[in-house]
Amino acid sequence: MKNRLTYLFISLVFIGMSLSLQAQYTPQMSDFGKMWPFEYVPAEEFSENYQFQAGGEWLDDVRMAALQFANWCSASFVSPDGLILTNHHCSRMVLERIMKEGEDFDAHGFYAADTADERRTPGLWVRQLVRIMDVSDRVMQAARGAETDEEMISLRDSAIYAVMEEVSEQEDWKNLEIEPVLYYSGVKISLYGYKRYDDIRLVMIPELQAAYFGGDPDNFTYPRYNLDFTLWRAYEDGKPVNSSGFYYAFNPDGIHAGEPIFVVGNPGSTERYRTMAQYEYDRDYRYQIQLDWMKTNYRELEKQFEESGDRMLQEQMFMISNSIKAIQGIIDGLHNEKLMDRKRQMENYIRRQVTDAGGDDYWEQLEREYRKISPEMMEVLLLGPQSGNSGTVLMAYAVDAYLEVLEDEDADTSELRQFREMLPGIAESLSAEEEKTKLANLLVFMKRYADDDDDYVAAILDGDTPDEAADRILKETLFASEKKMKRFLKWDAEKIRKNDDPVILMAMTLVPEYVRSSTIMNGNVNVRRALENKIAREMFGVFGLKLPPDATGTLRISDGRVSGYTYNGTEAPYKTHFFGMYDRYHSFNGEYPWSMPERWLDPPVELLKEPLNFVSTVDIIGGNSGSAMINRNKELVGLVFDGNIESLPGNFIYDEEVNRAVGVHAGGIVAALRHLYGAGRILAELGVE
C-alpha cells in the first residue's frame, strides 16, 4: 500500500511539473526567422530595435534597388547608371555565352575598360519589384461559401486571375510582369508587378580562384576569404538604365561589430512550418536517401575526374558536394534534440490552442498520411525512369512499355514499329563502361532501404551481392547481344513474360513496384496539402503577421546585426582581411584549392590590411546569393555569398545564436578594384575613388 501511495505521489508530481512546464512555455517566435515580405515588414519593431525610421519611404527605396538575378540568384543596382552587383558564383553559368576564342574568364577574369567593351549576355535578365497590391480580402470574399477545399481553391484561383486581368489594364501596372503570391497557405495574397531588363552586360568579374578561394573544403565555413562578386550593367534601348532613383550607394567603411544590417534578396525556400511528423519523415527517408545517393554519385565523378581531369566534371563535383554539405547540415539539425524540442514545443502549443477550442487535430491526421508514404520513398526517389538512372533500369521500363503495346489489341503497326526501332538504341546503354557501377550502386540502395515485404529486391539480387548481381545481370541479359535482341523483337508478349531474362524480370517486378509506390505517394498528396494548409492557417490564426511566411523565392528583407560567434572552442571574428587569405595560401603551400591567380601573387601592402569577408545574424537561405547587405542609411556595405555550417538547419529553424550569413565586405570589393584590377572608372561610378 505504501509503495502504491509513493508511486501515486511521484506520478502526481510529474504530472504537475508537466502542466507547469506547458503553462510556462513561451513560443520562440525567432525560430521562424526574419525573412519578411515587404508588405508585412514589422517596421515599428525595426525602428525600435535599430533606432531609425524604417517605414514607408525607406522600405520603398530599399525594395526598388533590389533585383532578382535570372531565376537563381539575387542582385541590386549600385550606381545611377544601371550598374548591378551580384556574386561570381551566380554569374559563372552564363560566361560561356560571351567569351571569345582564346579567352578564359575563370583563369584571367574580365574587366571592360569602358562601356563599349561591356559584353551583352544573351538570355540573361533581371527583374525589379516595382508594384505590390494586397488582394487578400477581395479574393477570399469570392471563395467564401465553398463546401470543399478543392472548390475553395478553384474559386480562389479564378478570382486571382480575374483581379490580375483587371490590374494589368491600370496605367501603373502596364508592361509589368504580374504574378500572384500566396503567403501563409493562401490566407494572404498579393499581386507583384515586375519590371524586366533583358539587356544585361558584363562589366567586371574576378578570376575563379579569387572568388572561390578555398574551394569545396572551405565551403559553408567561416572565417572565409572569398572575393565572390561580379558587376553587370542593365541597358534599355542601347543605353545604360537610368537607376538614379533606385540604387544602393557603396559604403566601404560601413561595417562595425554590433551594427544593424539588412539583407534584401530572394531567398529560395524554407520549410519552417512543417510538422514534427514531416520532419521525422525528412530526417529518416527524404533527405537521408538523397544524401546517400549524392555521396555515391560524387565518388563516381571523383574517380572519373582523377582519370580525365575534365573541368566540367569538376564543376559537377562542386555542385554535388555543395548539395551534400547542405543536406548533411539539415539532417544533423533534424537530429539535434535541442532544436527539435523547440519545434516540438511550438507544435504542441499551437495544437493545444486549436484542440482546446474544439478544433480538429490536423497534426495527428497528417502524421497518419505520412505513415502511408514513408516506406515508398526509396522507390519513388531512385527507381523511376528518370534521365541519369541505370541504363538497365531504363531498359526494363522500355520492355514494360513494349509489352503494353504488344498486349493492346488496338495498337497499330506503326506504334510497334517505333518501339522495335527504339529498343536496340536503349539496349546499347547496357554496354556503357560505367553501367555495371551504376547498376551495382542502385542495387546497394535497393537492398539498404528495402522493407521486409519488398520481395522484388530479393528476386533481382537472387542471393548475390549488389556487385555480383550487376555483373550477372549484364552478362546474362539478352539485351547485351545484338543477335539475341533481334530475336527478342519477334517474340509475342506471352513468350516475353515466360522468359527468365534478368532485365525482363526487372520489367515485371521493379517497374510495377515503382508504379505502386508512386500511386501511393500521389494518392494522398491532395489530402496532405489540405492538412498542411489547415495547420498553416491555424498558426496564422494564433500569430497573425507576427511570424514571417516561409521563403518562396519572392523578395524579402531580413534584419540582424554584425556579429562574430563562438565556434570550435574559440571565437570567430566578425570580419576577415586579405592578410588572412595570404596566410592561408602560404599555409597550404599555394596548392589548390588555396592557390591564387597570377595577378594576386605580389600584393601591395595596402591591400593586406583591407577587410575581405564578414558575418552577421541576418537570416538567409539558398537564393539569397547576390543579395545586398545594407545599413540604416540604405548604403551597401556587403554582399551575401554563403552561410556558415551552423546555418544549414535554417531550412527548418533559425537559430540566432550560431546562424551566420557570410558576406563579401564592400571595402574588400573596393580594395580589389583599386589595388588589383585598376578599375578606376568603376570606382568613380561607385563614388569611392
N, C-alpha and C positions, 0 to 999 in steps of 0.2 A: 504494500500500500504506500509506504514511504517513498519507494522508488518511483511509483506511478505519479505521486504528487510532485516529486522533484522534476520528473520529465515534463509534467504539465506546466510547472512553473517556468522551466527553461524555454519551453515552446512559446509560452505567452510572452516571455521577454524578447525572444527573437522576432515574434510577430509584431510586437510593439516597436522594436528597433526598425523593422522593415517599413512599417507605416510611417514612423518618424522620418526615415530617410526619404520616403516618397513625398511626404509633405514638404520636406526641406529642399527638394530638388529644384534648382533654378535652371531653366533651359539655357544652354550655351549657344546664344544666337550667332556667335562668331564662327561656329562650326560650318555654317552655310556660306562663309566667305564674304567677299566685298565687291563682287562683280556687278555693279549697278547699271541697269539700263538708264539712259539719260532722262527718260520721262519719270523715273522713280528714284532719282538720287536723293538721299537724305540730306538736303542742303543745309538745314539747320544744324544737324549733327556735325557736318563738315565744318561749318562756321564756328561752332562751339569748340570742337576738338582742336582746330588748327588756327584759330584766331584770324579769320578773314571772311569776307563776304562771298559765299560760294554759290549763290543762286543765280537766276536769270541770265544776265548778260555774260557772266563768267562762264557758265555752262555752255551757252550758245557758241561763244568764241572757241572754247576748247573743243567742242564737237566738230565745228566746221573745219578745223585744221587737221583733223584725223582722217585717215584713208583706209579703205580695205584694199590690200595689195593682191590683185588677182583673186583666186578663191582659196588661197592657202596661208596668207600672212597679213600683217598689219603694216601701216606706214603713216607718214604725215608730211604736210607741207612745212618747209623750214626756211623759206625766203619769200619775198614778194613776187618772185618771177617763176613760180611753179617748181622750185627745187624740192625733191622728195627724198626723204631718208627712210631706209629700211635696213634689214640685215643682209649680210653677204649670203648666208645660207638660204634666204628667201629668194635670192636672185640667181643662184647658180644654175638652176634648171633651164633658164632661158638664154644663157650666154652663147650656146652653140648656134643659135639663130643669127647672131650678129658678128661672130668672129670671122675675120678674113683669113685667107690662106696664109699659113705660117704664123698666125697669132696664137698665143696661149695665155688667156687671161688668168688661168689658175697659177701659172708659173710667174707671170710678169705683171699681173694686174692691168688696169686700163685707166687712163686719165685723158679727158678731152680738154685740150688746151684752150679751146674757145667753143662757142655754141655750134659753129659749123661742123665740129668734129663729134658732136654728141650723136650716138648711134640709136636710130629708131629700131624698136624691137617688135616685130610682127606678132600679133596675138596677145601682147601684154596690155593689161588695163588696170586702172584703179577706180575706186568709187568713193564718193563723198556723200555722207548722210546729211542732206540739206533740209528735209522736212520730216516731221513726226506728227501723227494725228492719232489720239486715243479714240477708238471707235467701240470700246467695250460695251457701253450701255446700249448703243443702237443695235449692235449685232446680237447681244444676248436677249434683247427685247424680242427680236424676230424669232429666236429659238425657244422662247417660253411656250409652254404648253405641249412640248414634245413628250411622248409617252415612253420612248426608249432612248438609250444612249445613241444608237445609230441614227434615229430620227433627229435628235438634237444636233448631232454633228453635221448631218446633211443640211438642216435649216441654217445652222451657224455658217457653214461654208458658203451657202448660197447668198446669205446676207453680206458676208465679207466681200465676195466678188461684185455684188451689186454696188456696195459702197466704193470699191476700187474704181469701178466704171464711172461712177459719178464724180469722184475726186479727180480722175485723170483729165476731166474737162475744165477743171479750175485753173486759172491763169498761173498761180504759184506752183502748180504740180505738173504743168505741161512739160513734155520732153524729159521727164524723170522716169527712172525705173521704179515702179511702185510694187512693194512686196508686203504681204501681211505677216505680222509677227505675233505669235501666241505665247504668252507667259503664264506661269502658274497653271499649266494644263488647260489653257483656254479661258481662265477666269478674266484675264486682262488681255486685250487685243489692241494692237496698234497697226497703223499703216506707216511704212517707211518709204520715203522718196529719195532715190539716189541719183546724183549726177555722175555720169560715167565719162572718163577720159580714156580714149583709145590710142592716142599718140604719145607713147612713153619712150623716152630716150635715155640711154646710159650715159652718165656723166663721169662717174669715178667708181672703181671697185679695187680694193687692195688684193694682194696675192692670197691665194687659198691658204697657204701655210701661216700667214699672219692672222687671217680671220679664224682659222681652225687650229690654232696652236694648241698642242697637247692632244689633238685628235680624240679618238674614242676613249682612251684611259681617263682623260680629264673631263669628258662629257658628264653633265649633271653633277659637277663638283664645284667647290669653291674653297680657297682662293683660286681665281681664274685670271687668264692673261690672253684675251681674245679681242682682236680688232674686227669684230663681226658687224661691219656696216657696208652699205652701198648707197651711192647718190644717183638718183634718176631725175628726169625733168618731164613734166607734163606739158604738152603742146596743144593748142587749138588753132585751126586754120593756119598751120605752119608757123605759129609764133608761140613763145613761152606763155603759159597761162598766167594771167594777172591774178595772183593769190594775195595781193597786198592786204585784203580784208580778212584773210584767214590763214595764218601761219604761226608756228611757234618760233619765237626769236631764240637764237642759240645763247646759252649762258654756260661757258666752260668752267666757271667757278661757283656754280650754284648748288654743290652737294656738300653737306656737313652732317655729322652724326646727330641723330635726333630730329633732323628737319623733316617736315611733312613732304610727301611726294605722291604724285598721282600717275597712274598708268592709264592711257587711253588707247584702246585697241579692240580687236575682235577675237576674244577667247573662243576656242572651237566648241568644246562640250565638256560638261561636268555631270556627275551623277550623284549629287548630294542629297537628293530627295528619295533615293531608293530605300527599300525596307531592309530589315535585318535578314529576312528570308532571301532577298535578292542578293545581298552582299555575300551571304554564305554560298549561294549558287555561283556568284562571280569568283569567289576565292577557290572553291573546290573543283569547279568544272570549267566555266567560261574562260577565265584568264589563265588557269593552270595549263589547260590543254594548248591554248595559243602559245604560251611561253615555251613549253617543252618542244612544240613543233618548230618555233622560230630558232631555238637553240640548235636543233638538229639541222635545219637549213643553213644556219650560219657556219656550222662546222664543215658542211659540204662545200660551201662557197670558199671557205678559207683554204681547203685543200686545192680547189681549182685555181685560186689566186696564186698560191705558192708555186704551182706548176706553170702558170701562164703570165702572171704579172699584169693581167688585163685591168686597166684603170676602171672600166665600167663595173667589173666585179667588185673592186674596192669600194666603189660608190654604193653598190647594193649591200655590201657588208656593213657599211656605216649606217645605212637606213635601218637594216635589221637589228644591228647592235643597239641603235638608239631606241628602237621599239622594245627590245629585250630589257634594257635598263628601266624603261618607263613602266612596263608591265610588271617586272620584278618588284619595283618600288610600290606599285599598287597592291600586289599580293602581300608584300611584307606589312604594309599598312593594315590590310584586312586580317592579318594575324596578330596585330598589335592590340592586346587586350585593353589597354588604356583608351585608345582611340575608339575601338569597337564598343566599349562600355558607354562612352559618351553618346554614340549613335543609338545604342540600345535604350539609354535613359530618356533621350529625346523622343524616341518612338513610343515608349511606354507612357510618357507624359501626354502626348497627343492622343493615343488610344484611349486613355482614361477620360480625357476631355470629351471624346466622341461617344464612347460606350456608356459612360455615366449619364450622358444626356439622352440615352435610349437609341443611339445610332448603331448601325451595323459594324461589326468588326471586320473591316475590309482587309486588314493586315493578315488575319488568320485565313481569310478566303484566298488571298494572293499566295500565301505560303502553300496552300493545298495545290494551287495551279503549278507552282514551281516544283513540287514533288513529282508531278507528272512528267515534266520535261527534263529534269536533271540527268536521268540515265541515258537520254538520247543525244547528249551534247557531242560525244565523240563522233558518232555517225554523221551528224549534221555538219560539224566543222571540217571533218577530214575525208569523208568518203564520197563526197559529191563529185559530179563530172566537171569540176572547175578546171580552168586552164592552169597548168603547172602541176597537176596531180600526176601520179604514176601513169605511164603510158599503158600499162597492163590494166589498170582500173578503167581508163578511158576506153580501152578495147572491150572490156566487159560491158560497159554501157552501150557501146555500138552494137554488140551482139544482142543485147536485150532489146534494143530498138529494132534491129533487123528481124528478130523473132516476132515482134509485134506486127510488123508489116507482113511477114510470111503467113501469119495466122489470121490476118484481116482479109475476109472474103471480098471486101470492097476495094482493097488496094489495087491500084493499076500497075501495069507493067513498067511504066516509066519510073515509078517510085522504087520498085525493086531494082531496076537498072541503076538508079542513082546510088543506092546502097551498095550494090556489088562493085561499083566503080570506086566508091569511097572507102570501103573497108580495108583493102590492101594498103592504102596510104596510112591509115591509122595503125595498122599492124606493123609498119616499119619502125614505129617508135619503140617496139619491144626489143629491137636490135641496137638501140642507142647505148652508148658506152655507160651512161650514168643510170640506166634503167634498173639494173639489179640493186643499186644502192637506194634509189628512190622507193622501189617496191619493198625492200627489206625494212627501211625506215618506217614506212606506213604500217607494215605488219607488226613492228615493235609496238607502235601506238595502239593498234587494234588489240593486241594481247594485253597491254598495260591497262587500258581503260575498259576492257570488255566486262560486262556483267555476267553473272552466273548463267543467265538464260540466253546468252549470245552464242548459241551453238554454231552459227555460221563461221565464227572466228576459228574454233577448233577444227571445223571441217576444212577450211582453207589451209591451216597450218599442218593438219594431218600428222601430228606428233613431232613435227620438225621445229627447230628454232626458226625465228624470222629469217635469218641469213640462209639457212638450209632450204626453207620453203621458197624463198625468192629464187634461189638457184634452180631448184627443182621445177618450179612453175615455168620459168623462162626456157628451160631445156626441154620440157615435155610438151609444151603447148604447140598445137598445130599451126598457130598464127605466126610462129617464128620461121616457118618454112613456106616459101612462095608456092611450091608444088602442092603442099597439103592445103594451102589457102585456096587454091583454085578448085580443089575437090570439095572443100567445105561449101563454097558458093553454089554448088549443085545440090546440096542436101536439102531435104524438106525440114520443117520445124520439128517433127517427131524425132527424126534421126539426130538432130542437133541436141534436143533435150535429153536423149538417152546416152549421149557421148560423155565420157568421163574426163574430157579435157579440163585442166585446172582453170583456164580462163572462162570456159563455158560454165563451170561450177560457180565461179565468182559472179557471172552474169545472172545466175539463178538463185544466188544466196545473198551476196553483198548488195547488189542493186535493190532487191526488194526491202532489205533492211534499211537502206538509206531512205527509200520512199516511205517506209513505215515511220521511221523516226522524224522525217520532215513533216509528215502528215500530223503527227502528234504535236510537234513544235509549232506548226502553223495553226493547228486546230483550236488552240486556246489563246492565240495571240490577241484577238479582239477582247476576250474576257480579261486577259492580263492588262491590256492597255486601259480598259474601262476602270478596272480597280485602281491602277496607278493614278488615273485622273481623279478618281474619287478621293484617294488619300491626299493627293496634292491640294485638292480643293478644301479638304478638312483642315490641312495645315494652314492654308491661306485664311480660312475662317478663324483660326486661332491667332495667327500672327499678322495677317494682312500684308502690307508692303514693308513690314519691318525686316523681312528676310529677302535677300536678292534671289531672283529665279536662277535656275541652272543656266550655265553658259550654253548658247546655241549658235555661235558664230556671228551674232549681232554686236554692234558697237557697245562697249561698256567702259565705265570708269571705275577704277579701283584705288582706294586710298590706303596710305600706310606711312611709315617713317623709315628714313635711312638708319640702318642698324646692323651691326655685326651680330654674332651669336656664338654660343658655346658649342664646340664640336671636337671630337677626337681627343678629349681630355684637355683642350686648350681653348683659346679664343680666336675666332676668325675676325680679322679687322674689317671695318665696313668698306674699305677701298684697298685696291692694289695699285702698283706702279709699274712702269716699263722696266725699272731696275729688277723687279722680281721676275719678269719674263726672261730677262737675260741670265739671271741666276739659274733659272730652271733649264734654260738652253745649255748652259755650261755644265750643270749638274748631270745632265744626260749626254754629255759629250757631243751635243749637236745632232744626235741621232733622231730619226723620225719616230714619233710624231712631234718631237720637240725641236726639230730643225727650223731654220729661218730662211726667208727669201734673201737673195744676194744683197739687195739694197739695204737690208736691215743689219748687216754684219758689222758695220763700223758706225755705230750711232753717235751723234753728238751728245755731249754730257747733258745739255739742256733737256734732251728727250727723256733721259733716265729718271729724272725726278718727277715727271708728269704722271698724273693718275691714269689708270687704264680701265679697270673694271670696279664695280661696287655692288653692294647688296642692300635690299630694303625689304620691308614686310608686306609690300603690296601683293595682292592675290592675282596670280596668273596661271595660265594653262596653255596647252598647245593651241596655236592660232594667235597668241599674243606676241609671237616673234615679230620684231619690227615695230612694236608699239612704242610710242613716245612716252618718256618719263619726264613729267613736268613739275614745276614748283607752283607756289601760290600765285606767282606773277605771270603764269601761263608761259613761262620760258622753258625751253627744252634743256634738261640737264643730263639726260641719259637715254639709252636705247635698250629695251629688253631684248635679250637673246637666249636666255636659259633660266632654269630654276636649279636650286641645289638638290642633292639627292634626297634630302629630308622633305622636299616639297612634293615628291611623287605621289604620296597618298592624297594629294589635293584633288584628285579625281573624285573622291567621295567625302573628304573632310578637310577643312582649312585649319591649320594649327599654327597660330601666330608666333608661338614660342620659337619654332625652328624653321618654319616655312619661309624661304627667301627667294625673291626674284633677283636674278643676276643680270646686270646691265653693263653696256659699254658707257663709260664716263664721257660726257660731252667734251671735257678737257682732253681726254685721250684722242678723240677724233680730231680735234683742232691741232693737237701736238703732232700727230702723224701727218696731217695735211701740210703743216708748216715745215717740219724737220725732215720728213722722208720723201714726200711727194711733190714738194714745191708747188702746191696748188693755190697760188696767190689769188687767182680770180675767184675761187670758191670761198676762200677766207673773207675776201672783200664782200662777197654776196651775203655771207653769213653775218657780216658786221663784226668780225673778231680779228681784224688784221693785227 
